[in-house]
């Protein structure tokens, strides 16, 4: 009979993070978390038509020009809020050495 050796305990959060990083659904999960952080930070989820993130740029297409104008005046604050929410999210993985997740916010 083979005896299994004991390994050190790993928090469930870390196990889930490693699973998401190595699985094909990891990218979709990351995008979902980024888009959810936008909705939470901006409050403009109902007015958001399309979202697209690539290379640190978050492109947002809004259905209301009034909402877009109001959000444009707060672009830097919104970018900081989105990044703060992502850093605080235990299931969002990101290499801290890469800097902010959202480096630029582009509203259309």
C-alpha positions in Angstrom: 0.0 0.0 0.0 1.4 3.4 -1.0 1.3 6.1 1.6 0.6 9.6 0.4 2.8 12.3 1.8 1.3 15.4 3.4 1.5 18.7 1.6 1.2 22.1 3.0 -2.3 23.6 3.1 -3.1 25.9 0.2 -6.0 28.4 0.6 -9.0 27.7 -1.7 -8.6 31.2 -3.1 -5.1 30.3 -4.4 -6.3 27.0 -5.8 -9.1 28.7 -7.7 -6.8 31.4 -9.0 -4.3 28.8 -10.3 -7.2 26.8 -11.9 -8.4 30.0 -13.7 -5.0 30.9 -14.9 -4.4 27.5 -16.4 -7.8 26.8 -17.9 -9.3 28.0 -21.2 -12.0 29.8 -19.4 -9.5 32.0 -17.6 -9.5 34.8 -20.2 -13.3 34.9 -20.3 -13.3 35.1 -16.5 -10.8 37.9 -16.5 -12.8 39.9 -19.0 -16.0 39.3 -17.0 -14.3 40.6 -13.9 -13.0 43.7 -15.7 -16.4 44.5 -17.2 -18.2 43.9 -13.9 -15.7 46.3 -12.2 -16.6 48.9 -14.8 -20.3 48.5 -14.2 -19.8 48.8 -10.4 -17.4 51.7 -10.5 -19.2 53.8 -13.1 -22.8 53.0 -12.4 -23.3 53.2 -16.1 -24.0 49.5 -16.7 -27.5 50.1 -18.0 -26.1 52.6 -20.6 -23.2 50.5 -21.7 -23.7 48.9 -25.1 -20.3 47.3 -25.7 -17.2 46.7 -23.7 -13.8 45.7 -25.1 -10.4 45.4 -23.3 -7.0 44.9 -24.9 -3.5 45.8 -23.9 -4.6 47.8 -20.9 -7.2 49.8 -22.8 -10.9 49.5 -21.9 -13.1 50.7 -24.7 -16.7 51.5 -23.6 -19.5 52.3 -26.0 -22.4 54.1 -24.3 -26.0 54.6 -25.5 -26.4 58.1 -24.0 -24.3 61.1 -25.0 -25.2 62.8 -21.7 -23.9 59.9 -19.6 -20.7 59.8 -21.8 -20.1 63.5 -21.3 -20.5 63.1 -17.5 -18.2 60.1 -17.4 -15.5 61.8 -19.6 -15.1 64.4 -16.9 -14.3 61.7 -14.4 -12.2 59.4 -16.6 -9.1 59.3 -14.4 -11.1 58.7 -11.2 -13.1 56.0 -12.9 -9.9 54.2 -14.1 -8.6 54.3 -10.6 -11.9 52.9 -9.2 -11.9 50.1 -11.7 -8.3 49.1 -10.9 -9.0 49.3 -7.2 -12.0 47.0 -7.5 -9.9 44.5 -9.5 -7.0 44.5 -7.0 -9.5 43.9 -4.2 -11.2 41.0 -6.1 -9.8 37.8 -4.7 -10.7 35.8 -7.8 -9.1 38.2 -10.2 -5.5 37.3 -11.1 -3.1 39.9 -12.5 0.7 40.3 -12.4 1.3 43.3 -10.2 4.6 43.9 -12.0 2.6 44.7 -15.1 1.1 47.7 -13.4 -2.6 48.7 -13.6 -5.0 46.5 -15.4 -6.8 49.4 -17.1 -4.2 51.9 -18.2 -6.5 53.9 -20.4 -10.3 54.3 -20.5 -11.8 55.2 -23.9 -15.4 56.3 -24.0 -17.4 56.3 -27.2 
